[in-house]
Amino acid sequence: MSSTRPATRDDLPPIDERLVVPETSFEMDDGELVSVSPADPPHAIRQSLLAALLHAHVRAEFHVAVEMLTRTTPTSDQAPDASVFPRAPDPITGRRQLEHLAFEVVSTQRWRDVSTKARRLAARGVRRVFAIDVNTPAAYEWSIARDDWAALDPTATLVDSVFAVPLPVEPLISALNADGAVAAALRAKRHPEFLAERAEGEAAGRAAGRAEGRRELAAALVLAVLAARGLEVSAADRQRILAEPDAARLERWLLRALTCPDVSALFGVD
């Protein structure tokens, strides 16, 4: 089959001009009304994870949508499982802009139909179209030059101008560690929640450092006062003083060290 290039014709209708009623379970496929059935768990769960991964990785200038209708041809009105498109409206028309990326989750669909959809989306101008096969499992990107799918390396990442952080392929394929990939992306994007958590951790670290410094100083002063008064301190007593975790108790021992007759009296009843 010959390769298909993105259309540049001016006679295509706007991408959000509808052939079918939005919010219904239908698409228009080359003039034929097609029912789009609700998904079973394998498809539905992967689509949910896909949307979460995309939301975490895209730049702030982009929206992520699921099942958003796009007018691909004069006779076709189709909805990819997930799309990434600019938040800003088209500067000329004031309507929404075409998606940059489109994703299809493939479970029970025929690959011939998925390929037709990808071909139309690419011809309309969608820059990149992907398919995630939940059965194999595997992930693919549509190649206009080959007019076919190209398998993605599970160890690779998707790098694109829509992403603030490269999107790893492996969670798309296996759904394993999807939460970890989302968390890593939000951390890399310096999400406010992670910045707040980091600030809290740093504050706690500083407080702990001050407390430890206070404890160490008090222990050192206790030993210094005992030495200055000529009182003999056994190795066990020295270790007890240095290992004492309570700075307030060490400070009480410091006061006793000024007048105690020997080290045993230093500890007293505390």
N, C-alpha and C positions, 0 to 999 in steps of 0.2 A: 504494500500500500504506500502511496506517495506521502512524503512528510507534509505536515500542516504547519504553516507559519501563523503567528498572531495576526489577527485581522486589523487592518487600518482603514477599512471602509467607513464612510460617514453615514451610510444608510442603516447601520445597526441601531436598534432602539436603545434607549437608556438602560443601564444595567438593572435599575430598580423599577422599570416599567413592567407590570405584571401580566402574564397570560393566565395564571391561576390565582385563586384567592389566597392571600397569605394566611398563615395559621391553620391551614388545612393539610391533610396528609396526601397532597398531590404534587406532582411535577408535570411539566409539559415537555415531552420528548419528541422533538421534530414534528410537532402538530398533534401528537397523540397524548391524551390525558392518561397519566400513569399513577397508580396508587403506590404510595411509599409506606410500607407497613411499619408499625412500631417494632423496635428492636428487641431481640432476646438478650439475656444477660451477657454473653460473650461480647457482642457488638456494643451494647449499651454501656457496659462497664469500661471497655476500652475507649469509647468515645468520651466518657466522663474524664478519664485519666488524661486523654489527649488534650482536652480543653484546659485542664489544670496545668499541665506542662507548658502549654503555649502561653497561658496567662502569666506564668512565672518568668518566662524567658523573653517576651516581647518588650520592645522599648515603649516608653510612655506615650509615644505619638501614635500607637496602633491599638486597635480593638481586636478582640478575639470573639468570633460568633460561631454558633452551632446552628446547622440547618437553615442558613440564610440564603434565600432565593437570589439567584443571579440570572439575568436574561443573557443567555449565551448566544442565541441566534434569533432571527425573527420568529422562529417557530418553537424555540426551546427555552424553558424557564426551570432551572435546576438548582438544587441546594446541596453543596458539599457538606460532609459531616462536620467539618470545622474550617473556618476561614480566618485569615489575618488581613485586616484592611485598615487604611488610615483613619484616624479619628476625625481629622479635618475634612470638611466637605470639599467637593470639587470646586476649585476657584472660578471656573467658568460657568458651570451649571448650578452650583449651590447644592447639588444632590450628593449622595454618598459616592465615594470613589470605589473603583474596582478593587477586589481583594488582590494582594500581592501573592499570597500562598493559599492553597486549598488542600485539604486532606480528606481522604475517603477511608473509612474503616470497612474492610471486606470480610464478611463471614459467610453468608449464604448467597450473596449476589454472584451473577455470572461475570467472569473477568472480561468478557466481551462488552458487557454493558458498562462496567467500570472504565474500561479503556475508551469507550465512546464518550463518556462524560468527561474524562480527562482531556481528550482530544478537543472537545468543544470549549472547555474552560481555557485551555492553552490558546486556541484560536481566537478567543474573545480578548486575550491579552493577559490572563493570569500568568505571572512570571514562572511560578513553580507549582507543580501538582504532585502530591504524594499519595501513596496507598499503603495501608497497614493491614496485612493479612493476619488475622487472629488464629487461623487454623495451622499455618506452617510452623511457627510464626516467622514473619519476615516483613521488611519494609522496602518500598520501591519509590523511585522518582520517575515521572513521565519524561521521556526524551522526545522532543519535537523532531530532532534530526533522525532518530531511529524509528519514530512513530511506534514506540514500544516502551515497556517499563525497564528500568535499570535497577538492579538490586543494590541496596545500601549496605555498607559495611557496618555490622552491629557495634563495632568498637569506635566508629567515627562519630563526629558531631556535625550538625547542620549549622553552617555559617551563612548568615544572610543579613542584609541591612535592616530587616525588621526586628532582629534579635539583639537585645542588649548583652546577652550572654549566649554563647553557642549552645544549641540544643543537642544533648546526647541522643544517639539513635537507640541505644540498648533499652531504655525505659519505654520507648515507643513500641518496641517489638515485644518485649517480655512482660512489661508492666511491673517488673521487679525494681525495687528501690526508686519508685516514682516519687515517693515522699522525700527521699534524700536528694533527688535531682531538683525538686521544687525548692527545698530548703537551701541547697547550694546556690541556686540561681538568685533567690531573694537576698541571700547574704552577699553575693557578688554585686548585686544591684544596689547594695547598701539600703535595703528596705528599712523604714523607720523602726519597725519592731526589733530588728537585729541590732540597729544602732543603739536603741534603748537598752537592750539586753547587754550589749557590750559595755555601755556606760555604767550600768549597774554592777557588772562584774569588775570593772576597773575601780569603781568606788569601794566595792567590798574588799578588793585587793589592797587598796591604799589603807583602808581601816584596819585590815588584818596586819598589814606591815607596821602601822603605828603601834598597834597593840603588842606585837612581837618586839618592837624596838623598846617599848616601855618595860616589858618583862626582862629583856636582856640587860638593860641598864640597871634595873633594880637588883638583879642577881649579882651583877658585877660590883655594885656599891656595897652590898652586904659582905661579900668576900674582902673587899678593900678595907672596910671598917674593921672587920675581925683581924685582918693582917696588921693594920695600923696599931691595934690595941695589943698585939702580940699573942692573941689566942690561937691555939693550935686547932687546925681544921683537918679532920681525917678525910681520906679519899672518898669514903661513903657519904660524909656530910657535904663535901664539896659537890659531889654528883647530885645529891638531893637538892641543893640550892640551885644549881645550874639547870636542873630538869623541872623545877617547880613551874607549872603552867600558869598559875594565877598571879598576875602582876600585883594585885592588891595585897595578897598574902606576903609576897616578897617585900613590899613596902612596909608592912607591919614588922617583918623580921628585921628590916633595916633600922627601924626605931629601937628595937630591942638590942640590936648589935652595938648600939652606943653605950649600953650600961650593963649587959648581961655578964655574969661572972665566968661563964664558959659556954661552949657552943650548944651543949644539951639544953641549956636554959633558953637559948635563942628560939627553939621551936615551940617550947611551952605547950599549952593547950590551945590549939588553933582550929 
